[in-house]
Amino acid sequence: MVVSDSREILSVAPARMDTMQTLDRETCYRAVKSRDRRFDGVFYCAVRTTGIYCRPSCPARTPAFHNVTFHPSSASAQAAGYRACKRCLPDATPGSPDWDVAATAAGRAMRLISDGVVDREGVEGLAQRVGYTPRHLSRVLTAELGAGPLALARAKRAQTARVLIETTDLSYADVAFASGFSSVRQFNETVREVYAATPTELRGRRGGQSGRGMVTVRLAVRTPFAGTPLLDFLATRAVPGVETAGPGWYARTLALPHGSGTVRLDVPDVLEPGQTAFVSATLILEDLRDTTAATERARRLVDADCDPMAVADAFAGDPVVGPLVRRHPGLRVPGHVDGNELAVRAVLGQQVSVAGARTAAARLTERFGRLVSQSAEGLTHLFPDAATLAGLDPEELPMPRSRGRALIALCSALADGAIALDRGPDRDDVRARLLEIPGIGPWTADYIAFRALGHPDVFLASDLGTRHALSALGQDPADAAELAERWRPWRSYAQMHLWQTLTPTPEET
């Protein structure tokens, strides 16, 4: 396929890039010549004469066409023998939006690899979560991303290690295990191979001031990035003890594979398009091995891999959503750090106001949540886990009996693994299993997909806020589902823009 215009490349590449066959060499090369940051994370450019791979926007001199190859992932470039450019840091780009748009097995696997599943459970555990055999999953990943699960996990470990080396004063042994390496020797060898530098050379004089158990990382996001509406959404729903927020920041507790932790996000507003901005995430962890998982869950929370330019292009000219996108460029879909928690809170929110759901969640947390070992900024509890709630009597819950029975049934399914909300299984299968539970209807299942599964194409046509927003825009709420059909595959972002119309802007308050 040959695309004649870089803007057309943008509309194609983020939306569907299962293999590098989707974009031919000429198309990729034109994108590299344009140095457009919107292609960062969509593919990588490797230069034979230097042995280096870069992001498309690298400011270095554009290499000759016959000297370059293109790769769908940083792991693919590393597996081909290339090392990361020290100037543009290609491994630090936002991830491909296609992982959530297409939600293929490769995309779902990449989400789990980024969460550290391979480091904790091996390739067999990863394959089981995705629903494939290890051999078939390796074939799928190699075909679509140019590298197998071990190579992809290795690339992720290397990138985490570089960030920790350059931004903290953790010892190299702590960095190695926090990044997921099984030994310091493996850590040293991988860093030298990927970055052509020793850990000491990478650190130089750039070490940070993090204490033991505290790590500060920067989460790359594409711009425009509307941080304030994201914070407002999270703050409005914050459960006391579990979450807290203030001007420009949000913090919450984390239940992680090796222990508990907290994260504080300092979130900017960056409205200039076509750039890369950063959200600062300060992690306090009981076990540094949870660094990778905590970082990935923070990325989910801020919808870090969204391509706002592709979303805006899809809505351009639409009489309903188009003006809203221009009013709030870069609006994100808030994700969540724990799918099980989000599912419980979705049931609590059935047929009640946001404030009512928040109150019910706070009562549940106070009675059944675990205290965190190191409280900070008003963070005292972990949200109750599914296994704890599954063992309760519906009579004990602060809600109507029918909703209590639905909650217990949902938690039982989550606790025994019948339903997994870790972005590994197929979304349609998850939705079907949720709807099999008495008391779980389409609104609840779709809201879970919307935030816990990172689905970019969900629309809550029956939601009261949706209906009010459409009425305010002069549309008939009865036509909501029909209207939303033209907003595919970004209906989740249309949903956020409609909800945003119910929030007054600073000029209106």
N, C-alpha and C positions, 0 to 999 in steps of 0.2 A: 504494500500500500504506500503510495506517495501522497503526501499532503503538501499543498503548495503554499500554505500560509502558517506562520507560527501561532497565530490565534486559533486556527483550526486544530493545530496539534494539541493545544491546551484543552480544547473541548473533547478531544479523543483520549488523550493519554491518561488523565486521572480517572476517567469514567470506566475504562476497561483496558487493563494491561496485564492480561494473564500470562503472556509470554512476550519475549522480545520480537517475535514475528509480527506483533500488532503494529510496531513502528519499524520501518526499514532504516537502513543506515543513513540514507540521505535526509530523512525526516529528523532523526536524532541529531545529525551533524548541524542542521540548520538551527535546532534548538540550542546547541552548544554555542554556536556563533552569536546567537542573540543574547546569551548570558542571562536568560530570564529565570529568576529565582522560583517561578511557579513550577518549574520542572524538577526542582530539587526533591529527591526521594522517589521520583517516578522512574528514573533510570540513572545509571552512572557511566561516566566516560573514562576508559582506560587508555593510556598512551604507551605504545610498545617501546618507543625509544627511551623513555625515562623510567618505565616500570612502575608508574604511579597512576592511581585512579582518582578522579575528581567528581564533584557535583557539577551539573551543567552550568551553573552560574559562576564557576571558579574564575577569578579575575586574571589568572595567568594567561599568557599568550595562547591563542587558539592553535592547537596542533594541526598538522596536515591531515587531510581526510584519510589518506592511506595508512596513517600510523595509529589510528584509533579503533577500538572495539567498544561495544556498548553492552552493559550488563543490567539485569533487572533488580539486582540487590548488591549491597556491599560485600556480602559473603561470596557471591559469584565472582566478583572481581578479585577478592582475596584468594579464592580457590584457584584462580587462573594465574596466581603468582604476583599480583600487583599489591603495592602497599599504599596506604591512605596518604593523600596530599596533606602536608602540614599547614598549608596556607588556607584551604577552604574547608578542611575537616569534613569530608563527605559522609562519614559514618554518623555525624551528629545532626543530619537533616530530619525533618518530620517524616513519618512513615508514609507509605503509599495510601491514598484514599481508597484505592480499589479493594483493599483488604476488607473494608466494611461495605462498600457498594456492592461488589459481586458476592462476597461472603463464600467464596469457593473453599474447598478443603485446605488449599494452600494459605489463603488469607486467615482462616480460623486457626490454622496451625501456627502462623506467624504471631498471632496475638498470644497464644499460649507459650511459645518460645520466648517472647519478650517478657512474659511473667515469670520465667525461670523454670518452667515445667521440665524441660530436658535435664537441667542441672539437678532437679530434685527427684525425678521419676524415670529418667532415661528416655530413650526413643520409644520403648514399649509403652510407657505411661502416656506419652504424647499421642501415639497412634490410637491407643484405647480411647482417649478423650475425644479424638476427632471421629472415631468410628471406622478406622481403616486398619489393615495389617501394617506392621512396620515397613515391610518391603514395598508395599504399594504406596504408602505415604512418602517414602523416600523417592520413588519414581515421580510422583506428582510434584513434590517440591523441586526436584531437580529440573523437571520440564518447565515449570512455571517461574521459578526464581533462580535457576542456575546453580543451585547448591542443595545438598541434603540437610536433614535436620541437625546433624552434628556440626556441620560447617556453619549453618545459620546461628546455632547457639554459641559457637566459638566467636563469631563476629560480634554478637551481642555482648559477650563477656569482655571482649577486647575494648569495645566502645565504653562500657561501664567503667572498666579499669582506667581508661584514659581520663574520663571525667573526674574520677576520684583522685587520681594522681595530681591532676592540675588544679583542683579546686579545694582540696582538703590537706591537712597535715597528718592524715592517718599513716601509720607505718605501712611499708610495702606488704607485709604479711597480712595485715588487716584488709588492705585493698584487694589482695589476691582472693581471700575468702569471701569478702563482701561482693566481689564481682562474679563469684560462682566457680572459680578455679579450684581444682582439687589439691593443688600443691603450689608452693611458691615457685618451684622450678618451671612448671607448666605456665604459670603466669609470666615469668621473665621471658621464656622462649616465645610465647605468643605475642607479647608486646613488641619485642625486637623484630619479629617477622612482619607484623602488621604495620608498624609505624617506623620501622628502620631506626629505632632509637631505644635506648634502655629506659627503664622507669625513672632512673635518676636524671637522665637527659630530658625526659618529658617534663618532669616536675620543675627543674631549674630553680627559679626563685619564685615560682607562682603558687606555692603551697598556701592553702587557706588556713582558717583558724578554727575549724570544726573540732569539737572535743570528741572523745571516744563515744561512739553510739550516736553521734550527731553528724549528719551529712547534708550538705547543701548542693543541689544540682540545678541546672537550667534546662527547662523543657522547651524545645524549639517548636514554634507554631508559625503557620503561614499567616500573612496579613492580607486584608485588614483583620484585626482581632478585637472584638467588642468585649473587653474584660468586665466592664461595669455591669451590663445586663446579666452576665454569667454569675457574678458575685451576688447580685440581687436575687436571682432565682435560688441559689444555694442558701443564702442567708434567710430568706423567707421560710424555708422548709427546715432550717437547722434544728436538730433535736438537742435540747440542753444536756450538757454532760458529754455528748458524743460529738457535737459540732459547735463551732462558734465562728463569728465573723466580725470584721470591722472595716473601716474605710480602706479599700484597696487590698484586703486580704481575707482569707478563709482558712480555717484549721479544723481538723477532725482526728479522731482516733482511728487506728487501723488494726484489724485482726489479720495477721500475716502467718505464713507457713511455719516459722520458727519462733514466733512470739508476737507480742503486741508492739505498737508504735504509734507515733503521731506524725502528721504532716501539716505544715503551714505553707500555703500558696500565696505569694505576692503577685497579684495579677494586674498587668497594665492594660491600658487602652492604646492600641496602635492602629490607626485608621489608614495610614499610607499603604496602598496596595502593592502586591508583588514583592514583599520583603520577607525576612525571617525575623520574628521577634522571640522573646524568651520570657517564660513564666518561671520565677524562682520558687523552688520547692525545698523547704528545710525539713529534713526527716530526723526524728529521734527514735531510735530502734533499740529494742532489747537485744537483738541479734543482728549483726551486720550482714549476715548471709541473706537477709530479707531486703537488701538494698535494691536489687533488680526488681523484685515483685512490687515493692512500694513505689518505685519510680514509674513502672508501667501503669499501676493503678491511678497514680496521680495524673498521668497522661490521659487516661480514659476520662477522668473527671472533667478535664478542660477541653475534651474533643480535639486533642493536639494534632491529629492527622487530617483534619478537615481541610479541603481546598476551597476557601471562600470565594475565589474568583470563578471556579467552575460552577458553584452553586448560584452565584449572582448571574452568570451568563445564562443559566437555565431558566431563570425567572425574568430575564429582560423582556420587556414588552407585555408581561402579564398584567392585566388591569387591576387585579386584586393584590397579589403579592409583590409585584414589581416595585410599586412606590414604597412598600414597607422595607424592602431590601435596601433601597437607596436611603431610607431614613435611618436604618440601623445596619450599616455594612459590617460584615464579619461576625454576625450573630452565631453563636455556637449552640449545639445541643448538649446540655450538661449530662455527662455520664455518671458513673458511680463506681466506688472502689470495691463494692461487695454486692454481687448479684443477689445473694440470699437476703441480705438486709433490705435491698431495694424491693424485692418481691413482698416481703412482710409489710413494708411500709405502703406498698401499693394496695394491699388488702385493707390496711388500716384507713386508707384514703377513700375507700369505696363510699360514694354517696354522702360524703361529709366535706366540709370546707378544708382548705389547706391548714388553717389554724387548728381545726378539730383533729386532723390527722397528726399534726405535730404534737398536740397535747397527749393523744393516745400513745404515740411512740415514746414520749418522755416518761409516761407512767410505766409503760412496759420495761423501759430501760432501767428505771429506778428500782423496780422489783426484781428483775431477772438478769440485768446486765452485769458483766464482770468489771471490777475496778481495774484500772490500768496501774502499772507499777510506778510510772513517773507522770503525774498529772502536770499539765501546763496550759496556761491561757484558758482556764475553765473546762478543760477536757479531763473528765474523771472516769468515764465508763466506756467499755465496748458495747456495742449494740448486742442484745441477746442473740445467741447463735441458734440455728435451726434445730439442732438436736435438743437443746434445752426447752425450746418452745413446743416441740413435738411431744414432749412428755407431760405437758400440762393438761389440766381439765379445762374445757371451754368455759366452765363457770367461773374460773379464776381470772379470765381476761376482761379488761375494761372496755367491753363492746357488746353489741347484741349477740345472742347465742348463735344465730345462723352464721354470722361473720366469724365468730370464734371457731366454729366447727370448720369453716373453710380455711382459716388460718392454720389450725392444727393439721388438717389434711395436707396442706401445701408444705408445711415444715417437715412433715413425715416423709413426703416425697423428696424433698431436698436433702434431708438427713441421710436417707438410705441410698441416695444416688440415682433414684428413678428419674429425677429431673436435675440437670446440671446447667447452671447459669454462669459458666465461666468463659463463654464465647467460643467454646470448642464444638459443641454439637450443631447440627443444622438448625437454623432459626425456625423454619416451618415445623420441624419435628418438635421443637421445644414448645411452640405455641399450641400445637395439637395436644401435647401432654398436659399443658396447663389447663386447657379448656375441658379436659376430662375430669378435673377436680370439681365436685359440686360447690357452687358458690364463686367460682372463678369465671368471669364472663369476658367478652371481647375487650372491654375497656381495660380491665386489669391486665390481661395477657398482652395487649398492645403497649400499655405503659411500661411493662417490664421489658419488652423488646426495644422500646424507644430509648430507655436509659441504661438498663443492665446489659443488654446485648449489643448496644451501639448500632442499632438498625437505622440507616439514614432515610428509610422510605416507609415510615409509619405515620398514619394520620388518625387522630381520635375524633371522628366525625360526631360522635354522640356526647362528647365532653361539653359541659356547661360553658366553660370558658371559650371554647371554640365557637359555640353558637352565639354567645354574646359578642364576640369579636366580629363574626361575619355580619351580624345585625348592625353593628356600629359602622361597618364598611358598606352598608347598603345592599348586602347580599341576603338571600333567603337561606336560613340555616338548614332547611329541608334539602337543599341542593349541595350540602357540604361534601358528601362522598363523590358526587359527580364533578364538582369543582376541583377536588383534589386529584382527580385522574390526570389532569394536565400538569401537575406538579411533580410527577414521577421523574427521576428516581430519588428526589430530594424532599419528599413530603414531610419528613421530620423537621426540616429547616423551615418549611412553610408553616408547620405547626407552631414552632417557636416564634416566628414573626407574628402570627395571629395572637398568641398569648401576650406578646410584647405590647400590642396595641392597648391592652388593658392596664398597662403600667404607665403612669404619667411620666413624661420626660421632665428634666430639671426646669425647662422653660415653662412647663405647665403647672408646676407645683408652687 
